[in-house]
């Protein structure tokens, strides 16, 4: 098929389709939210020329998919075309609301929350958010009314959802060379964008339909369904593991486990780094409140792999699946210890699946966001998790308010890429001029290292803020990062995931104890301090926690605990 035949074919379809042209423009208009999303989550950190290219490619994908969908709908019954138009308009309103309140278009995480909401909760939410929802509905009704009026009065004009021109007039309208050229150019550029998606290893051709809200909705529904099935099976497998308490002498009222992200001990003042990245933790160590362990490593260099081992008896060398092993939270609940999972990471999606599953084993669970975007695109600073901790400490989520022991996990975004998204502007303490050493000494590399060091310093502030909340109690705070990070330290590499890299396995682990704890539990303090230089791997964490809490189950192995006698 040559260019003339292709343009004739396109023109004949569009000419004969009453809604095709108007539907194309309507789909383009109602999917501008996709471009806003691109800018918010990828473009804000790029230079101007890169932002322009990013948005141009996004625009081509929206326009190309809109054209293909409009042409397809022209072959289908009228109610299908109107249904697609109405659905796209509705999703546009939902995306505007979601962008305003959650900084994201509708995704699988938000969709799962919606699907899990009962009618009473939905009504309560609508009443609470009525001040923002009603204006959007009013605008929608006004636009719908204006459109109907326009169609009635536009007997001699082409409307958004159809044309009132006669067939010869329509053929004449679409017969111009400019229209043929524009159609061919748009399709050519769109095909180029698709080819780029197949060629770019960081892109995914499966995500192309998600450039339109209707395609994204279909993908999100499938993802939500698959995740719910997978989660249900894993929950069943976890619940099937027997819990047998052989001994229970737990006497620590409060333990807070702070799980960091991508924090390397090689960039921490606490471990001898030459920049003051941990002023708070270093001060507490000098005061004798805190023990920094010097030889702790992670079993893997990626979050998902580490999360499978951290709170279960499944370790790096274990066979089978992680959920076929006993987990810490079911044991603690059986021992009467109140548990809570408080997270600033995503609650669904690929990265959030294990965290959400572990959270479901706790008495309480709370997330700062229900987005399922990839972790590196989040812009929620870790201080947003502090109100969740305040509520948990106050007992707001408990059915039984009687005094009892607590074990809280606070899951941070830590120092994960993109580093400058991890801290507020007020924490931009270091600049490129402060950075020395490293495998690359150019200005761009030094700036990346400065941003990483700022993220580590902000991490120090958050951990200290958590400690301050329990300073006057009989309490322990454990801080551990899931894995380390390379920031052009020993080679030209920024990131993690290389299982052979020692720098990506070297992690910080600290245990802070309150004055009251040190007075009430001197033997525990002695064992903690004695293990300061003990070589240990974090996939044995469950044995250490059970050892500290003095709880014994058949799977517990004393020799795997970090603590020494």
N, C-alpha and C positions, 0 to 999 in steps of 0.2 A: 504494500500500500504506500503510494508516494504522498508527498506533502499535500498536493491538491485534493487527492481522494480523502485523506485524513481530515482536512479542513471541511470538505463537503459533508463527510459523515458527522462531524461534530456539529456543523451548522444545521443539518437536517434534524438531528436529535433535539437540539436546543429550540429549533423553530417549532417542531411539533409538540414539545413539552410545555404545557401551559405554565407550570410552576418553576421550571428549571433555572431560568436566569434569576428570578427573584429569590429562590431558595439558596442559590450560590451566594448571593450577597448577604442574605440573612445568616447563613452559616458562618461566613467570614466575620460578620459583625458580632455574633453571639459567642465567638471563640477568641475574642481579643484577650480574655482572661488568661488564656494559655500563654500569651506573650508577656503579660504581667508576671505570671509565675516564673517564666524563664528569666526575666530580669531580676526578680527578687531573690531567686535561689542560685543563680549562676552568674548573672550579668553584673551584679553590684560590685563584685570583687575583681572585675576585668577592666582593662583600659578601654577607652572610648571606642577605638577601632574594632576591638574584639567584641564589645557589646553590640556594635552595629552589625557585624557579621552574624553573631548569634541570633539577634532578633530578625535579621533578614532570612536566615535559614528557617527559623520558626514560622515566619510569615509565609514562606513558600510552602511549608508543610501544611499549614492551615488552609491556604488558598487551594493547593493541589488536591488535598483530600476533600475540601468543600466542593470543588468542581466534579470530582469523581462521584461523590455521593449524590450531588444534584442530578448528574446524568443518569445514575442508576435509578434514582427516584422517579425520573421522567418516564421510565418504563413500567412503573408500578401504579396501582390504583391511587386515586386522589386521596383517600383517607390515610394511606401510608405516607404520602408526601406531607400532608398536613400534620400527621402525628410526629414525623421527624422534626418539622419546623417548631411545633409546640414544645416538644421535648427539649430541643436545643435552647429555646427561649427560657424554659423553666430552669434548665441547668445553668444558664447564664446568671439568673437571679441567685441561685444557690451558690455559685462560684463567687459572685460579688460579696454575698454575705459571709462566706467562708474566708475569703481573702481579707475582709475587714476585721473579722474576729479571730481567725486562726492562722492568718498569714499563709494560706494555702488554698488551692482549689480543692474541690471534693476529691478525696482519695479513699483508698481501701480502709485506712484506719478510721476516718470519720464515718465512712459508710457502715462499718461494723458497729460503731457506737449507735448510729441511727437505727440499724436493724435490731439491736439489742434493747432498744428503748421501748418500754411499755406505754400504753396510751396515757396513763396518769403522768408519767415523767415527761412525755411529749407536750402535754397541755401545760404543765408547770414551766417547761422551757419556753414555750411560745409566749406565755404570760410574762416571764422574766425578760425575754428579748423582744417583746412587742414593740418597743420604741424604735427598734431597728428593722424589724420585719415588716411592719405596716407601711413605712415609706416605700419599700421595695415593691410590695404588693400594689400600692397605689400607682407607682410608676408603671408597673406591668399592665394594670387595667387601663391607664391612660394611653399607653402605646397600643394596646389591643383595640381600644375604641378609635384612636386616630387611624389605625390601619384599616379598620372596617369602613370608616368614613371615606378614607382615601380611595378605597376600591370602588365604593359606590359612585363617587364623583369623578373617578378617573376613567370614564368610558373611552376617552381618546388618548389616554396615557398608559404607560406600562407601570403596573403596581409591583409591590414587593413580592407578592405571591402569585403573580400571574400577569398576563397581558390582555388588554382589551383591544389590541390592534387586530385587524383582519389578518387572515393567513398571508395574503400577498404582501401586506404591509410588514408583517413579521419577517417574511423572507427577505424583503428589501432591507429591513433594518439590520439583519445579520449577514448581509451579503458583502459588506464592506471588507476591503483588504485588511484594514486595521484590526477588525475583530478576529479575522483568521490568524493574523500574525500574533496577536496577543494570546490567543488560545494556545497556539503552538509553542510560543515562548514559555508560557506558564507551565505547560505540560513538560517541556524539555527541562526547565529548571527544577521542577518537582521530581522528575526522574533522577536528575543529578543529585538531589538531596537524598533520595532513597538509596542510590548507589553509595553515597557517603556514609549512610547509616550502616550499610553492610560492610564497608571497608574499615570504618573506625572501630577499633576493639573496645573503646569506652562507650560506644553507642550501641543501641540494640534495635534491630529492625522490627522486633516484635512490639516495640513501644510506639511505632509510627501511628497506628490507629488512635492512640491516646492523645494525639495532637488535637483531636476534636472531642468535645465533651461527651458526645453520644458514644464514641468509641472507648473513651476513658471509663464511662459508666459501665459498659459491657465488660471491660477488663477488670474493673474493680469488683463487680459482682462475682465474677469467676474467682478472683483472688480471695475474696471474702469467703466464698463457699469452700474453696480448697483449704484455706487456713482454718476455718471452723472444723472441717472434717479432720484435718491433721491434728489440731489442738485437742479435739475430743478424744482421738485415739491415744495421744500422748498422755493426756490427763487420766485416761482409764488405765494406761500402763503404769503410771506413777502411783495411782491410788491402789493398784494391785500389789505393790511391794509391801510385804509385812513389816510392821514396826513393833519391835520387842524391846522394851526398856529393861535392861539387866540391872542397872544401878542409876539412881538419880539423886545427886546431892547438890544440885545447882543452888548457888547462893549469891549470884551476882544479879542485882535488880535490873540493871540496864546495860545492854551492849548495843552499840551502833556500829554497823559495818559499812564503811564508806568505800564503794567500789569506783575507782577512778578509771579513766580511759586514756590510753596512749601516752602515759606519763613516764618518762625515762628518769631513772635516778641519776643518770649522768648530767642532767640539767637542773639538779636540785642543790641549792646551797647546803642543805642538810647533809648531803653526801660529798661535800667538798667542791662543788662547782664554784667558779670564780665570780659569778654574778649573784646578787642577793635575791634569788628567786623564791626563797622560803623563809622570809623574816619571822613569821609567826611560829612555824614549827621549830625553827632553829632556836628561838627564844625559849620555847617550852622544853626543848631538849636540855638546854643549858640550866634550866630551873629544876631538872630532874623529874619532870612529869612524863617524859616521852622516851620511848626506846625505838631507835631506827635500826632495822635489821639490814646488815651489809651484804648478805649473800643470798638473797631471795631471787628466784627466777620464775618466769612463767613457762608452762609446758608448750605453749604455742605463741605464734606472732600475730594471731588474729583473734578478734573478739568472739566470734561464734564458737571456735574450737575451744577457747578458754572457758567460756560460759558453760559448756557441757561438763566440765570437770570441776568447777569451783565449789559447787554446793552439793555434790553427790559423791558416792563411792566409786563412780566411774572416773578412772584416771587415764593418763596418757597411754599406758600399756594394757588397758582393759579391753576385753573382747565385747562384741555386741554393741548395742545402742545405749546411750547415756540414760535414757528413761527406763531401762530395765534394771536400774540400780536404785537403792534407797537414797533419799534426798534429805537434806538437813531440816527443811521446814516441816515436813511431816513428823520427824523425830521430835523437834522442839514443841510442836503443838501437842503431841502425845504426852510430853513432859509437863504440860500446863504453862508453857512459856508463850506469851503473846507475840505474834510476829507481824511485821509490816514490810511491804516493798514500796519504796518511794523513789520515783524515777524521773529524770530529765531526758531520758532517751525515748525513742519511739516505742509505741505499745503494740505495733503490728508490723507487717511487712517482713522482709527477709531478715533484717538485722534485729527486729524487735520480737521475733517469735519465741526465742528461748527465754528472754527476760519476762515476757508476758506469761509464759507457762510457769516459770518459777514464782512469779507474783501471785498466780492463782492458787499456789499451795499455801499462801500466807493468810492470816486472819484479815488483814487489810491490804489494799493495793491502791496506789494513786499515782497518776502520771501527770506531768505538766502539760502534755499534749497527746492527742490521739492521732497524730499524723503518722503516715508510714513512708515518708520520703526517706531517701538514703541518709544515713546519719551525718554525712559531711555537709549536708545542705541546711541543717537546722541552725537557727539563730537564737534560740532560747538560751540565755546565760544560766549557769547553774544556780544562781541565787533564787531562781524561780522555784526550786525544790524546797527551799527553806520554810515557806508557809505550810507545805505538806508535812514537813517534819514537826513544825509547831503544833499542828492539829493532832498528829499521832502522839506526841508527848503529852498533850492535854487530855488524851483519851477520847477525842471526838468521834473516833470510828469504832469504839468498843460497845458491845452490848452489855458486857459485865464491867463495871467501873471499879470493882474491888482491886486493891493493890496486888500486883503480881509482877513477875519478871518480864522484861521486854527484850526482843531482839529485832532491831530495825536494820534493813538494808537501804542505803541511800545511793542510788546509781547515778553517777554524774556523766556529763559529756566530756569533762576533763580537758585534755589538750589534743583532741582529735582534729584532723584537718577539716576544714580550712581554719588555720590557727587564729586568724584575726576575728573570726566569728565567735570565738569562745569567751571573749571578755568585753565588758563595756569600754567605751572610749576613755573613761577615767583611769583605766588600768593599763593604758599604753605607756608603761614606765620605761621600757628599753627601746632604743632605736638602733639602726644599723651601725651607728658610730660606737656603740657599746660592745659590739660583737668582735671577737678576735678568735683566731684559730679556725679549725674546721677544714674540710677537704676543699672547699671553694671560698675564695676571699673576695669575690666580686660583690658589688653593692646589693644586687638582687638576692644573693644567697645570704648575706648578712641580715638583710631585712626579714627574710623568712625565719632565720634563727631568732631574731629579736621578737617577732610575733609569737613564736613558740615559747620563748622564755616569759613573755607576758602572760600567756595562757597558763604556764606552770605557776607563776606568781599569783594569778587569780585563783587557781586551784588551792594554793596555800591559804588564801583568804577564806575560801568556802569551807575548807576543813576546819580552820580555826573558828569560824562562825558556828559550825556544828558543835565543836567542843565547848564553846562558851555557853551553849544551851543546857549543858549537863554538868558544868563545873562544880556545882554545889551538891551533886548527888553521888551516890555510890555507883560509879559508872566507868565503863571502858569504851574507848573509841578505837576501832581498827581501821587503818587506811591502807588500801592496796590498789595498785593499778592492774588492769587486766593484762596488759603487755606493754612493752616499751615502744620507742620511736626513734627513727634515724632522721636527723635534720642536717644533712651534709656534714656529719661529724667525722667519719672515717673514710667516706667515699662520697661521690656525687649522687646522693639519693635522699629523697624526702618521702617518708611514709613508713609503712610496716607491711608485713605479710611474708617476708623472707624467713623461712624456718631455719636457715643456716646462720642467721645474723645474731651474734651474741648481744649486740646493742638493743635488738628488738625483744630480747628475752629478759634483759636486766631491768628489774622493776623495783620501785620503792615499796617497802612495807613498814609501817610504824604502828605502835600500840601506845596510846595515851591512857593514863589512869588518873582518876581524880584523887585529891587529897584524902577524901573519905575512903575511897577504895584502898589506897595504900595503907591506911590505918587499919582497915578491917580485914585485908587479905594480904598480909606481908609475905606469905609463902608463894602466892601467885605472882607477886611482884618480883620476888627473887628468881623464880623460874623464867619469867619474861626477860629480865635483864641478863640472865646467864646465857640465853639463846641468841644474844645480839649478833654474833658472828657465825651462827650455825648455818651451814649450807642446806638449803631447803627449796622445794618446788611447790608452787601454789596449787597444783592439782591434788594436794593432800590437805587442803584447807579444812575439809569437814572433820578430819581427825583432830586438828588443832582446836577448832571451836568446841567440839565435844569434850576434849581434854580440859580446856579452860572452864567449861561449864560443869564439869564433873558428871557427865552423863555417859553411860556405857550402853552400847548395843552390840549384838553379835558381830557386826561388820567392822567395828572400831578396831584399829591397830595402833597400839601405843607408840611403836617405833616410827610411825609416820607423822607423829605430831611434831611441830616446830619446837614446842616447849621442852626444856630439859629438866631432869630431876636433879 
